[in-house]
Amino acid sequence: METNTSQSFTGKNKITMKNIGIPKGTRDFAPEEALKRHYIFSTLRSVFEQHGFLPLETPAMENLSVLLGKYGEEGDKLLFRILNSGDFLAGVPEEAKQESQSLLPYLAEKGLRYDLTVPLARFVAMHAHELVFPFRRYQIQPVWRADRPQKGRYREFYQCDIDVIGTKSLLEEVNILQIINDVFERLGIAVTIKINHRKILAGIAEYFKIEDRFYSFTVIIDKLDKIGMENVIAELQKNEFPTELIDFYKHFSTEKPTIENLARYFENNYTIRQAVSELKFILDHAKELNLMYQPVFDYTLARGLNYYTGAIFEVVAQNVQMGSICGGGRYDDLTGIFGLPGYSGVGISFGADRIYDVMETLQLFPSNLVKGGDIIILQFEDSDLLSLFRIAQMLRKNNFKVMIYPEAHKIKKQLSYADKLHFTYAIMQGSDELKNNQLAIKNLITGKQITIPVNELHFLTTNDLNAYFETS
Amino acid sequence: METNTSQSFTGKNKITMKNIGIPKGTRDFAPEEALKRHYIFSTLRSVFEQHGFLPLETPAMENLSVLLGKYGEEGDKLLFRILNSGDFLAGVPEEAKQESQSLLPYLAEKGLRYDLTVPLARFVAMHAHELVFPFRRYQIQPVWRADRPQKGRYREFYQCDIDVIGTKSLLEEVNILQIINDVFERLGIAVTIKINHRKILAGIAEYFKIEDRFYSFTVIIDKLDKIGMENVIAELQKNEFPTELIDFYKHFSTEKPTIENLARYFENNYTIRQAVSELKFILDHAKELNLMYQPVFDYTLARGLNYYTGAIFEVVAQNVQMGSICGGGRYDDLTGIFGLPGYSGVGISFGADRIYDVMETLQLFPSNLVKGGDIIILQFEDSDLLSLFRIAQMLRKNNFKVMIYPEAHKIKKQLSYADKLHFTYAIMQGSDELKNNQLAIKNLITGKQITIPVNELHFLTTNDLNAYFETS
């Protein structure tokens, strides 16, 4: 409708089926997958809205000035850049044309969104004067990364984020735990919620005087679940971290410490005391709220991103190895980089693609989710189309999903179509039924068939329909 | 959660609020707009699913080999191209580096989706052997065009398409009219649905022997509503179309012909007779179905895209000038270009952005759509947070949208927040109420306040809550 172009589909540039495809790392979602994905998105959306979060949507493209430098050097390389339109070489100095790296800045000034966090920070910084704080937003949109595609890693995937910006209240951390709990309870995924505090890690670094190597320290610690304590200790040694630090990890190598253990071990460290007190508030409230999934303290949880400053969360599924399916934490200065300092916030991101894989592996999707509709109306050579349309109209008014098979094919063919698309009922009205103002309904699962007056459709509900088949 | 990058938000590349922004022609959708847009999308989705359409999603990026040549030369220029990753200049011959046009093919092999029709054709051609035909899919996704931005025209906008592929049955045309009717009836937009048939235009061209200039002919005719019959005739003359053709348009210059008029005028033309018979079937059924919005035959409706071969539709709002808000038609060979000939289909596209503008202009959005939630729980210095959390939990179980204000700010400040976010009720529980296991609920619209036992929340519905305030 927005198109007003000419000469379309004229056969120029004709290519055959053999050489069509989609870019690597991207996916088509056929109806079955799309319905299941929508089920995840709408569950998330519903829980988010129940907690007073409101939707935000940002453009797929951002200016590169907004994106560059926010994800590290590696991240800059993974940005998809949009080639400038028109004569993009105009005015480019000859020497810049000799090398990709030198030409790059001239070719593109826009890139595809890499995550939803930087666009959020950019949005809040741009609109701080109009927004009402604390600003609670959710955002469910795709992001793009020019990563090497591999199992479970795509170049286009969805992030589902919630963030509260403009309050330091720990109530929001408790709230986040409630949301994580509610989402996975509704989806039927048994999860383990890990929790830690960046100040635990910062305090350890302070205590052992390795603040200047904090980042590489957290990278090693973060690997614990993957490579085991022995290898973590080996890496710490290889990287010449102090013996005292290594002794500390050896001390807890067989059993992870509780927060009380840590509080005792580092009793004079203010940073750790602070973290412990915050974590206790959060954990105590979660306990009293009887959440089905209680957070478990894990002193090795680090989370990659350096902007976290408070509590951090990570969620894994209990019954399948799929890595983290949700994670986040508190940050003290997300919007500072865009010139708006002093806004503390807390947020988490649900990974829809991995959640999908978990649900598919554990067969957690509702069985009636994937279907072409509730009722298919079959067509005979002598069908009165108008009557079929009216039947469909009545049923749709009562919220049934209904289609009329568009041609008077052999009934076997129509039923096979209904079967492949998982319709529950088929309606048939031949000339006899039409004369008597009746129709036949066949339950496609049980094979049972009944005949009812057309008039009864006016107030027919799903329950009525089920009842017909139970009592007949 | 998918991020594992380093050195983020470190303050390098710090830019100030002054130079942040978004690419021209793109938009942020703040919560109020996002909620309203979601209302449109979910209405469309719901009507589509009621008619047995299933969702399809395709990647934002397509290979340029799929996109190029499908939208005419002009369209090719409007494609956003994705710069190849890595060393994109490697192996590019020196002479190609001298001009944008010659360098272009080396720089990009992917582009952003320009519409949803070509990706559909590509998907169907790729998966024809697995799909069940007739294939009924809907697709609601953004598309991108490097068009000059102007009022109502964006570089990123949503298309909402439905198509049925693999049947020639006219039943689907009637169905499409029912869907258009249902969508706009639900949204509350009074519309005019125009209908024509490409074979009316083809027949006219045949009759006056201008088949070789068919495209430029339709382009002029299509302008009628914009420039008036006088100017159309002038343009036809300027372009030296035959006098007989011009006489024909003069003949109907004061009143548009009915299909019966045309049938009589061209009574020996087989093509027009065929079109008239199909249109009669469609219009008669629409009439008998008592659709609120009846299609109106308009012999000048042409629709831009050349791939239409049968009935064509276009919808405009009655009470505001906004151009076409929905349009489509039947095509005989959409997938042929991808090596899969012989699949007839019919489809329409709803323009969500224009529908939004119409609804905003005519104030058709439900008044209770935009709100932070139903209930806000206020916080006092002496509040028992656990009790507030439990109250929120109970209310959410009963489907209320609830947030707890995260800090014990002055009540005036909290109420102002509630007001700005359009909450309907505020709950307060000071130490007195807590002692008596009670809470106070204030209706923020009327200002009325009542006190109820906490236990009553367990089974509280919206109706109960409203009733409390009516009877108290």
Interface residues (C-beta under 8 A of the other chain):
Chain A: M1 E2 T3 N4 T5 S6 Q7 S8 F9 T10 G11 K12 N13 K14 I15 T16 M17 K18 N19 I20 G21 I22 P23 T26 R27 D28 F29 A30 P31 A34 L35 R37 H38 E49 Q50 H51 G52 L54 P55 L56 E57 T58 P59 A60 M61 E62 N63 S65 V66 L68 G69 K70 Y71 G72 E73 E74 G75 K77 F80 R81 I82 L83 S85 G86 D87 F88 L89 A90 K97 Q98 E99 S100 L103 L104 L107 A108 K110 L112 D115 R122 F123 A125 M126 H127 A128 V132 P134 R136 R137 P142 V143 W144 R145 A146 R155 E156 F157 Q159 V164 T167 S169 L171 E172 V174 N175 Q178 D182 Y215 V219 H285 E288 L289 G304 L305 N306 Y307 E314 S324 I325 C326 G327 G328 Y331 D333 L334 G336 I337 F338 G339 L340 I348 S349 F350 G351 G372 G373 I376 Q379 L385 L386 F389 R390 Q393 R396 N399 F400 K401 V402 M403 I404 P406 E407 Y417 K420 L421
Chain B: M1 E2 T3 N4 T5 S6 Q7 S8 F9 T10 G11 K12 N13 K14 I15 T16 M17 K18 N19 I20 G21 I22 P23 T26 R27 D28 F29 A30 P31 A34 L35 R37 H38 E49 Q50 H51 G52 L54 P55 L56 E57 T58 P59 A60 M61 E62 N63 S65 V66 L68 G69 K70 Y71 G72 E73 E74 G75 K77 F80 R81 I82 L83 S85 G86 D87 F88 L89 A90 K97 Q98 E99 S100 L103 L104 L107 A108 K110 L112 D115 R122 F123 A125 M126 H127 V132 P134 R136 R137 P142 V143 W144 R145 A146 R155 E156 F157 Q159 V164 T167 S169 L171 E172 V174 N175 Q178 D182 Y215 V219 H285 E288 L289 G304 L305 N306 Y307 E314 S324 I325 C326 G327 G328 D333 L334 G336 I337 F338 G339 L340 I348 S349 F350 G351 G372 G373 I376 Q379 L385 L386 F389 R390 Q393 R396 N399 F400 K401 V402 M403 I404 P406 E407 Y417 K420 L421
